[in-house]
């Protein structure tokens, strides 16, 4: 039985990834600071789900959770999906520095901790894979998402580097870059460019399906999910910085009409 480790597994995209990969016959290790939903899923008879309460910004906690799941899996983890992340959006001058510090710890350092600790077990797999949840805000700089986009650009750059470094080891790396997703992190955020739940049409299930497609096909590095991400990626190809910024401004203005 193949195995997958998922962070941010207690809600949103991570929870949908957990459910989908269980349906596909995977043994799933779910990490989150809130494991209530995972425990409830276990209680429904999901014997192949293992829940671990874990803060990805805590290196020791990450080490312990991954070691426990690796033991369950016989020392091999086929897929690790670093998905946990938080968002603090708004004008750069207005957002508290503490929020930026926490976002950097979880989105950037948390990703490093997860990949670093899980990599030996992924390398033990005959077809190991790493998935990283980045964001459309990593495609080009977006106002109101300055530091969030920077942390996700870090995730994308890390994935690009790993895809080259690990190619000779047969490890696939996939980077998922969705647009705004209808999860509590976005739909309840008054500072988002699209700030009402009705306006955010991309659901977490669609992102989870892209994650499964990435693992199933291993055919490409980037997976842009949702109309916004596709449009943004296509529109800025070959554009200079000034042209990219002009396009972003036009996109925002159209959203506000």
C-alpha positions as CSV (number, residue, x, y, z in Angstrom):
1,X,0.0,0.0,0.0
2,X,1.3,3.4,-1.0
3,X,1.6,6.1,1.6
4,X,1.3,9.9,1.8
5,X,2.1,12.4,4.5
6,X,0.0,15.6,4.3
7,X,0.5,18.8,6.4
8,X,-2.3,21.2,7.1
9,X,-4.5,18.1,6.9
10,X,-7.2,19.2,9.4
11,X,-9.1,21.5,7.1
12,X,-9.4,23.1,3.6
13,X,-7.2,21.7,0.9
14,X,-5.3,19.4,3.2
15,X,-8.4,17.7,4.4
16,X,-9.7,17.1,0.9
17,X,-6.3,15.7,0.0
18,X,-6.6,13.3,2.9
19,X,-10.0,12.1,1.9
20,X,-9.2,11.7,-1.8
21,X,-6.0,9.7,-1.2
22,X,-7.8,7.5,1.3
23,X,-10.4,6.8,-1.5
24,X,-7.5,5.9,-3.8
25,X,-6.2,3.3,-1.4
26,X,-3.3,5.2,0.2
27,X,-2.2,5.0,3.8
28,X,-2.4,8.6,5.0
29,X,-0.6,10.5,7.7
30,X,-2.3,13.8,8.5
31,X,-0.5,16.5,10.4
32,X,-2.2,19.6,11.8
33,X,-2.4,21.7,15.0
34,X,-6.1,20.8,15.1
35,X,-6.8,17.1,14.4
36,X,-10.5,17.1,15.4
37,X,-11.7,16.5,11.8
38,X,-9.1,13.9,11.3
39,X,-10.1,12.1,14.4
40,X,-13.7,12.2,13.4
41,X,-12.8,10.7,10.0
42,X,-10.8,7.9,11.8
43,X,-13.9,7.2,13.9
44,X,-15.9,6.5,10.7
45,X,-13.7,3.5,10.1
46,X,-10.8,4.9,8.2
47,X,-8.2,2.4,9.5
48,X,-5.5,3.7,7.0
49,X,-5.6,7.3,8.4
50,X,-3.1,8.3,11.1
51,X,-3.5,11.7,12.7
52,X,-0.7,13.6,14.4
53,X,-1.1,16.9,16.2
54,X,1.8,18.9,15.0
55,X,2.9,22.5,14.5
56,X,5.0,22.6,11.4
57,X,7.0,25.5,12.7
58,X,8.3,23.3,15.5
59,X,11.2,21.3,14.2
60,X,11.1,18.7,17.1
61,X,7.4,18.2,16.7
62,X,7.8,17.6,12.9
63,X,10.6,15.1,13.5
64,X,8.5,13.1,16.0
65,X,5.4,13.0,13.8
66,X,7.2,12.0,10.7
67,X,9.2,9.3,12.5
68,X,5.9,7.9,13.9
69,X,4.3,7.7,10.5
70,X,7.4,6.3,8.9
71,X,7.4,3.5,11.4
72,X,3.8,2.7,10.6
73,X,4.8,2.6,6.9
74,X,7.8,0.3,7.4
75,X,10.4,3.1,6.9
76,X,9.0,4.2,3.5
77,X,6.9,7.3,2.7
78,X,6.0,7.4,-0.9
79,X,4.6,11.0,-1.1
80,X,5.1,14.0,1.2
81,X,2.7,16.9,0.6
82,X,3.8,20.1,2.3
83,X,0.5,22.0,2.3
84,X,0.3,23.8,5.6
85,X,0.2,27.6,5.4
86,X,-1.3,30.7,6.8
87,X,-2.1,34.1,5.3
88,X,-1.9,37.6,6.5
89,X,-2.9,40.0,3.8
90,X,-3.3,43.8,3.7
91,X,-1.2,46.8,2.9
92,X,2.4,46.1,3.9
93,X,2.6,49.2,6.1
94,X,-0.5,48.1,8.1
95,X,0.1,44.5,8.9
96,X,1.7,43.7,12.3
97,X,5.3,42.4,12.1
98,X,4.4,39.5,14.3
99,X,1.9,38.2,11.7
100,X,4.7,38.3,9.1
101,X,7.1,36.5,11.4
102,X,4.6,33.7,12.0
103,X,3.8,33.4,8.3
104,X,7.4,33.0,7.5
105,X,7.9,30.4,10.2
106,X,5.0,28.3,9.0
107,X,5.0,28.8,5.2
108,X,8.8,28.8,4.7
109,X,10.6,27.2,7.6
110,X,7.7,24.7,8.1
111,X,8.2,23.5,4.5
112,X,11.9,23.1,5.0
113,X,11.3,21.1,8.2
114,X,8.8,18.8,6.6
115,X,10.9,18.1,3.5
116,X,14.2,17.7,5.4
117,X,12.7,15.3,7.9
118,X,10.7,13.3,5.4
119,X,13.2,13.1,2.6
120,X,15.1,10.0,3.8
121,X,11.9,8.0,3.9
122,X,10.8,9.4,0.5
123,X,14.2,8.4,-1.0
124,X,13.5,4.8,0.3
125,X,10.5,4.6,-2.0
126,X,10.7,3.1,-5.5
127,X,8.7,6.1,-6.8
128,X,9.0,8.9,-4.3
129,X,7.3,12.2,-4.7
130,X,7.2,15.6,-3.1
131,X,4.2,18.0,-3.5
132,X,4.4,21.6,-2.5
133,X,1.3,23.9,-2.2
134,X,2.4,27.3,-3.4
135,X,0.1,30.0,-4.7
136,X,-0.8,32.1,-7.7
137,X,0.7,34.9,-5.7
138,X,4.1,33.4,-6.3
139,X,3.6,33.8,-10.1
140,X,4.1,37.5,-9.8
141,X,3.9,40.1,-7.0
142,X,0.4,41.0,-6.0
143,X,-0.6,44.0,-3.8
144,X,-2.1,43.1,-0.4
145,X,-0.3,39.8,-0.5
146,X,3.3,41.1,-0.5
147,X,4.8,38.9,2.3
148,X,2.4,36.0,1.7
149,X,3.5,36.0,-1.9
150,X,7.1,36.2,-0.9
151,X,6.8,33.1,1.3
152,X,5.1,31.2,-1.5
153,X,7.7,32.3,-4.0
154,X,10.2,30.7,-1.6
155,X,8.2,27.5,-1.7
156,X,8.1,27.6,-5.5
157,X,11.8,28.3,-5.8
158,X,12.6,25.5,-3.3
159,X,10.5,23.1,-5.4
160,X,12.3,24.1,-8.6
161,X,15.7,23.5,-7.0
162,X,14.6,20.1,-5.6
163,X,13.2,19.0,-8.9
164,X,16.7,19.2,-10.3
165,X,18.6,18.0,-7.3
166,X,16.4,14.9,-6.8
167,X,15.9,14.0,-10.5
168,X,18.7,11.4,-10.5
169,X,17.1,9.8,-7.4
170,X,13.9,9.3,-9.3
171,X,11.9,11.6,-7.0
172,X,9.2,13.6,-8.6
173,X,8.5,17.2,-7.5
174,X,5.2,19.0,-8.2
175,X,4.4,22.6,-7.3
176,X,0.7,23.4,-7.0
177,X,-0.1,27.1,-7.6
178,X,-3.9,27.7,-7.0
179,X,-5.7,30.9,-7.2
180,X,-7.9,32.1,-4.3
181,X,-9.6,29.0,-2.8
182,X,-12.9,29.0,-1.0
183,X,-11.5,28.1,2.4
184,X,-11.9,30.0,5.7
185,X,-8.4,31.5,5.2
186,X,-9.6,33.4,2.1
187,X,-13.4,33.7,2.2
188,X,-13.4,35.3,5.7
189,X,-10.5,37.6,4.9
190,X,-11.7,41.3,4.4
191,X,-8.4,42.3,2.9
192,X,-8.5,39.8,0.0
193,X,-8.8,41.2,-3.5
194,X,-11.9,39.0,-3.8
195,X,-13.4,39.1,-0.3
196,X,-16.8,37.5,-0.5
197,X,-17.3,33.7,-0.3
198,X,-19.6,34.0,-3.4
199,X,-16.8,35.5,-5.5
200,X,-14.3,32.7,-4.8
201,X,-15.3,29.9,-7.1
202,X,-12.2,27.6,-6.7
203,X,-12.9,24.9,-4.2
204,X,-10.4,22.8,-2.1
205,X,-11.6,19.6,-3.8
206,X,-10.3,20.9,-7.2
207,X,-6.9,21.5,-5.7
208,X,-6.9,18.0,-4.1
209,X,-7.7,16.5,-7.5
210,X,-4.8,18.4,-9.0
211,X,-2.6,16.9,-6.3
212,X,-3.7,13.4,-7.2
213,X,-3.3,14.1,-10.9
214,X,0.3,15.3,-10.2
215,X,1.2,12.1,-8.3
216,X,-0.6,9.9,-10.9
217,X,1.0,11.4,-14.0
218,X,4.3,13.0,-12.7
219,X,4.2,14.8,-16.0
220,X,5.0,18.4,-15.1
221,X,6.5,20.6,-12.4
222,X,3.8,23.4,-12.2
223,X,0.1,22.8,-11.6
224,X,-1.9,26.0,-11.9
225,X,-5.3,25.4,-10.5
226,X,-8.3,27.6,-11.1
227,X,-9.1,30.3,-13.7
228,X,-7.2,33.1,-11.9
229,X,-3.9,31.1,-11.7
230,X,-4.1,29.9,-15.3
231,X,-4.9,33.4,-16.6
232,X,-2.1,35.0,-14.5
233,X,0.5,32.5,-15.6
234,X,-0.4,32.7,-19.3
235,X,-0.7,36.5,-19.3
236,X,2.7,37.3,-17.8
237,X,4.8,34.9,-19.9
238,X,7.5,36.9,-21.5
239,X,6.3,40.1,-20.1
240,X,8.8,42.6,-18.5
241,X,8.2,43.7,-14.9
242,X,6.5,46.9,-15.9
243,X,4.1,45.1,-18.1
244,X,3.4,42.4,-15.5
245,X,2.5,45.1,-13.0
246,X,0.2,46.8,-15.4
247,X,-1.6,43.6,-16.0
248,X,-2.0,43.0,-12.3
249,X,-3.4,46.4,-11.8
250,X,-5.9,45.9,-14.6
251,X,-6.9,42.5,-13.1
252,X,-7.5,44.0,-9.7
253,X,-9.6,46.9,-11.2
254,X,-11.8,44.4,-13.0
255,X,-12.4,42.5,-9.8
256,X,-13.5,45.7,-8.0
257,X,-16.1,46.7,-10.7
